[in-house]
Amino acid sequence: MADKNKHLILTFFDSEMSADKAVESLKSWDKANKDIKLGAIGVLVKDKDGKIKAHKLGKRDTVEGAGVGLILGIIAGVLSGGIAILGGIIYGAILGGIIGTFIHKGLGLSKDDLKRISDNLDAGRAAVGVLVEKGEVSSTVEELTKLGGKAETHEVTAEALQDATKAAAATPTVASEKV
């Protein structure tokens, strides 16, 4: 049976511009590499008020695209104190326990991990997030590192991703904001 778990690669760059350039390079690398088929790629940034925002780049109509957007939206929401806006959906307290379970069990992130991620977004830095299959992890990490980032990986259980996707689908759209 194939491993249905995914892996979130978060790669930290010195600036949002560096992260955006890395995304463009990563998309070109993906097109040139027949063994790698990445979906959407997201970027996490902190605004001037310290709120973390996520925006997606690339494909939007794939399960992987929805997955990376959902994951980054949830991380941004938790790090920003409960609300993140991504693709017109507000993720907030309404998702309560599901978010906590997803962050701690589905991604295996502790409070210390969340603080470290938030701290890595200070001073204008940004993170590129991409959701990949197990067999794509090492080559994608290698490519993102070549592009100047510092990568870390987190396994995302298929069950946790499915639960979070269902919860987000049941959450009403309250507002939207372009990031």
KOLMARMAR-387922 format. One record per residue (C-alpha): x, y negated, z negated; residue in three letters. Coordinates in steps of 0.25 Angstrom, whole numbers, plus 5000, padded with zeros to 4 digits. Layout:
# KOLMARMAR-387922
XYZala/...
This chain:
# KOLMARMAR-387922
500050005000met/500549865004ala/500949764993asp/499749664993lys/500449574984asn/501049444989lys/502249364985his/502149214983leu/503549144986ile/503649004980leu/504848934985thr/505248804979phe/505848684987phe/506448554983asp/505348474990ser/503948484997glu/504648445010met/505648565008ser/504548655005ala/503748615017asp/504948635026lys/505148775020ala/503748805023val/503948765038glu/505248845039ser/504548965032leu/503448965042lys/504448965053ser/505149075047trp/503849155045asp/503549135060lys/504949185064ala/504949305055asn/504049425059lys/504149495046asp/503549375038ile/502149325039lys/501949215029leu/500549155027gly/500349015021ala/501448945014ile/501148845002gly/501848734996val/501748694981leu/502148544977val/501948454965lys/501348324968asp/501748194961lys/500748224950asp/501348354947gly/500148434953lys/500548554961ile/499948564975lys/499948674985ala/499848665000his/499848775011lys/500648775024leu/500548875035gly/499448985037lys/498148955030arg/497249075035asp/497949195029thr/497849265016val/499249235013glu/498949085016gly/497749085006ala/498649164996gly/499749064996val/498848944995gly/498049004984leu/499349044976ile/499948914977leu/498648844974gly/498548924962ile/499948894957ile/499748744961ala/498548744953gly/499148804940val/500348724941leu/499548594943ser/498648624931gly/497448694938gly/497148634951ile/497848644964ala/497248604978ile/497648694990leu/496848705003gly/495648634997gly/495448724985ile/495648684971ile/496248794962tyr/496048764947gly/495448804934ala/494348874941ile/495248984945leu/495748994930gly/496049134926gly/496249184941ile/497349074943ile/498049114929gly/497949264933thr/498449234947phe/499649144942ile/500049244931his/499749374936lys/499549364951gly/500849284953leu/501549314940gly/501849174936leu/502049134922ser/501848994916lys/503348974917asp/503349014932asp/502248914934leu/503048804927lys/504248834935arg/503448824948ile/502948694944ser/504348644940asp/504848684953asn/503848594960leu/504348474953asp/505148354959ala/504448374973gly/504848524974arg/503848614981ala/503648764983ala/503348844995val/502348964992gly/502149085002val/501449214999leu/502149335006val/502049485006glu/503049564998lys/503949595011gly/504049445014glu/504549395000val/506049405002ser/506149345016ser/505249235013thr/505949195000val/507249205007glu/506749105018glu/506149015008leu/507449015000thr/508248985013lys/507348865015leu/507848805002gly/506748854992gly/506848934979lys/505849044980ala/505149134970glu/504149244972thr/502849284965his/502049414968glu/500649384970val/499749504968thr/498649534978ala/497649544967glu/497949404961ala/497949344975leu/496649404978gln/496049354965asp/496549214967ala/496049204981thr/494649254976lys/494649144965ala/495149034975ala/494049074985ala/492949064974ala/493548924969thr/492748814975pro/493548714984thr/493448584976val/494448484983ala/495548484993ser/496848414995glu/497848415005lys/499248434999val/
